[in-house]
């Protein structure tokens, strides 16, 4: 593969669009792209080799959420009785009237 040049088209992950999009090479470092410009939203960012940034997960927030979830489900029954509700169809569904057009001769 040939070395990149300024202005070349290259695919990279855009941090603003949050997708792999077409980019133009803006600056080079050691014969490789260092900064690129998105051709869709025109934002400049470092070349990411088509890799999205890692997700921002705070372990303290995740631990707190799990603790709250455990406390909320501690007094709940394991599974509600869904089969009993399915056995009794509602009376409204049986009494549905059909609308139709009356015939001209009737």
C-alpha positions, 0 to 999 in steps of 0.5 A: 500500500502506498503512503498517504498524502495530504487530501487523500480519501480515507475511511475513519470513525468520526467522533461527531457523526459516530460512524465510519465515514469518508475523511480527508487527510489533514496532517501526516506523521511518519508517512501515516495520517495523523489528523483527518477531516470528516467530509460529512460534518467537516470536523477535524480529529485524530486518525483512529484507524476506524476504531470507535472510542471505548465506552465511558462506563463509570464503575461506581455508577454501575455498582450503585445501579446494581445495588439499587436493582437488588434492593428493589427486587428483593421483596418481589415474587419470582414470576407473576402468574401470566397463564391465568390471565391468558385463560380468561379472554376479555368479554369485550373482545367477544362482543366486537361488531363488524362494520359493513356496507349495506347492499343497495337492494336490501 
